[in-house]
Amino acid sequence: MGTYTGKVVIVTGGAQGMGRATALAFAREGAAVTIADVDVTAGRAAVDQVHQTDGRGLFVHADVAVSADCRRIVAETVAAFGGIDILFNNAGIQPPDSYRNAEETPEELWDRILAVNLKSYFLMARYAIPEIRKRGRGAIINNASVQGLQSMPGVPAYAASKGGVLSLTRQLAVDYAAEQIRVLAICPGTIDTEMVRRSAAREPEGLEAALARYGKSHPLGRIGTGEDIANAVLFLASDKASFMTGSYVCVDGGYMALGAWAGGAGARSEQ
Ligand SMILES: NC(=O)c1ccc[n+]([C@@H]2O[C@H](COP(=O)([O-])OP(=O)(O)OC[C@H]3O[C@@H](n4cnc5c(N)ncnc54)[C@H](O)[C@@H]3O)[C@@H](O)[C@H]2O)c1
């Protein structure tokens, strides 16, 4: 018996990165898991990995920016597994060509980033909550970012989307607390995923050196892993976090604790 035996979990953007790691972790703990993703090849491969661990998994091909797709993710999950206990809103994009200031950001790019990173979290909550309610309790975990707390140049849409996720998390928590539906967010620092590897590969020093440099800027001296995120999400969704709602947890190797004046890991010895 795992911690999540008998529970049903939806993970958006579950084909790769933190979503896949978290979906696999839920499955290993006994949950039935729906992986919803735009990427069919990676989505099917991730569900195959769930099956290889004797877990129950379902792939739903969906663009979570589209309302009808979100409704279908919920419907197909209920048809396959009989209900929903936990929603991990995780899908997010930061396209390589999106690093621009507000004047240079096309409206369509703003709309797409806000639709995937923020509106989908609302849509998935809207369709999943009636099902979670039927179970008597449940949890929604939203993947925000340290970029919802502090900012950097050239990311107006991404920053707004992640700030919005934190605000939406507080708001949903207030509306649904009386029904024991807890809503929490995580703020990852830099995590070793396909998204980060795509950015790091474009750095002048090359992929591995760039990942090492990103790691040094975190006080713990490394970037995070998908498992670091999965561990936090599984805790927050569990009864061990039963008095937590409406807040966020940084899973960031100390990134948000570090003042901008202070430098990263080892900075003191280098000065
Ligand atoms: N990697 C980081 O360092 C980092 C840090 C902070 C926050 N985040 C956030 O964590 C979340 C996961 O990021 P990741 O690094 O694992 O990304 P990733 O690119 O490695 O994986 C994201 C997954 O989401 C899917 N996806 C993208 N658009 C979709 C859509 N419209 N509908 C359905 N699926 C879609 C992708 O196909 C992919 O499988 C995102 O919300 C991201 O903003 C990432």
The ligand as an SDF file (V2000), in Angstrom:
LIG
                    3D

 44 48  0  0  0  0  0  0  0  0999 V2000
   12.4580   24.3330  -14.9970 N   0  0  0  0  0  0  0  0  0  0  0  0
   12.5460   25.3500  -14.1780 C   0  0  0  0  0  0  0  0  0  0  0  0
   13.6390   25.7510  -13.7690 O   0  0  0  0  0  0  0  0  0  0  0  0
   11.2890   26.0110  -13.6760 C   0  0  0  0  0  0  0  0  0  0  0  0
   11.4320   26.9000  -12.5960 C   0  0  0  0  0  0  0  0  0  0  0  0
   10.2900   27.4580  -12.0410 C   0  0  0  0  0  0  0  0  0  0  0  0
    9.0350   27.1140  -12.5330 C   0  0  0  0  0  0  0  0  0  0  0  0
    8.9270   26.2540  -13.5940 N   0  0  0  0  0  0  0  0  0  0  0  0
    7.5820   25.8860  -14.0010 C   0  0  0  0  0  0  0  0  0  0  0  0
    7.4240   24.4990  -13.7950 O   0  0  0  0  0  0  0  0  0  0  0  0
    6.4670   23.9740  -14.7150 C   0  0  0  0  0  0  0  0  0  0  0  0
    7.0640   22.7660  -15.4190 C   0  0  0  0  0  0  0  0  0  0  0  0
    8.2180   23.2080  -16.1100 O   0  0  0  0  0  0  0  0  0  0  0  0
    9.3250   22.2050  -16.6880 P   0  0  0  0  0  0  0  0  0  0  0  0
   10.6180   22.8770  -16.4980 O   0  0  0  0  0  0  0  0  0  0  0  0
    9.0870   20.8490  -16.1860 O   0  0  0  0  0  0  0  0  0  0  0  0
    8.9390   22.3270  -18.2500 O   0  0  0  0  0  0  0  0  0  0  0  0
    9.1520   21.3040  -19.4680 P   0  0  0  0  0  0  0  0  0  0  0  0
    9.1380   22.1410  -20.7010 O   0  0  0  0  0  0  0  0  0  0  0  0
   10.3360   20.4390  -19.2290 O   0  0  0  0  0  0  0  0  0  0  0  0
    7.8260   20.4360  -19.3900 O   0  0  0  0  0  0  0  0  0  0  0  0
    6.5790   21.0830  -19.5490 C   0  0  0  0  0  0  0  0  0  0  0  0
    5.5570   20.1200  -20.1050 C   0  0  0  0  0  0  0  0  0  0  0  0
    4.3560   20.8800  -20.3370 O   0  0  0  0  0  0  0  0  0  0  0  0
    3.8460   20.5250  -21.6190 C   0  0  0  0  0  0  0  0  0  0  0  0
    3.0250   21.6150  -22.1590 N   0  0  0  0  0  0  0  0  0  0  0  0
    3.4520   22.8160  -22.6260 C   0  0  0  0  0  0  0  0  0  0  0  0
    2.4080   23.5250  -23.0840 N   0  0  0  0  0  0  0  0  0  0  0  0
    1.2980   22.7540  -22.8970 C   0  0  0  0  0  0  0  0  0  0  0  0
   -0.0800   22.9490  -23.1910 C   0  0  0  0  0  0  0  0  0  0  0  0
   -0.5280   24.0680  -23.7770 N   0  0  0  0  0  0  0  0  0  0  0  0
   -0.9560   21.9560  -22.8640 N   0  0  0  0  0  0  0  0  0  0  0  0
   -0.4960   20.8060  -22.2910 C   0  0  0  0  0  0  0  0  0  0  0  0
    0.8010   20.5740  -22.0070 N   0  0  0  0  0  0  0  0  0  0  0  0
    1.6840   21.5440  -22.3060 C   0  0  0  0  0  0  0  0  0  0  0  0
    5.0890   20.2470  -22.4470 C   0  0  0  0  0  0  0  0  0  0  0  0
    4.8040   19.4860  -23.6240 O   0  0  0  0  0  0  0  0  0  0  0  0
    5.9660   19.5150  -21.4540 C   0  0  0  0  0  0  0  0  0  0  0  0
    5.7020   18.1240  -21.4420 O   0  0  0  0  0  0  0  0  0  0  0  0
    6.0910   25.1250  -15.6210 C   0  0  0  0  0  0  0  0  0  0  0  0
    4.9020   25.7130  -15.1630 O   0  0  0  0  0  0  0  0  0  0  0  0
    7.2560   26.0830  -15.4660 C   0  0  0  0  0  0  0  0  0  0  0  0
    6.8850   27.4080  -15.7490 O   0  0  0  0  0  0  0  0  0  0  0  0
   10.0330   25.7060  -14.1790 C   0  0  0  0  0  0  0  0  0  0  0  0
  1  2  1  0
  2  3  2  0
  2  4  1  0
  4  5  1  0
  4 44  2  0
  5  6  2  0
  6  7  1  0
  7  8  2  0
  8  9  1  0
  8 44  1  0
  9 10  1  0
  9 42  1  0
 10 11  1  0
 11 12  1  0
 11 40  1  0
 12 13  1  0
 13 14  1  0
 14 15  2  0
 14 16  1  0
 14 17  1  0
 17 18  1  0
 18 19  2  0
 18 20  1  0
 18 21  1  0
 21 22  1  0
 22 23  1  0
 23 24  1  0
 23 38  1  0
 24 25  1  0
 25 26  1  0
 25 36  1  0
 26 27  1  0
 26 35  1  0
 27 28  2  0
 28 29  1  0
 29 30  1  0
 29 35  2  0
 30 31  1  0
 30 32  2  0
 32 33  1  0
 33 34  2  0
 34 35  1  0
 36 37  1  0
 36 38  1  0
 38 39  1  0
 40 41  1  0
 40 42  1  0
 42 43  1  0
M  CHG  2   8   1  16  -1
M  END
$$$$
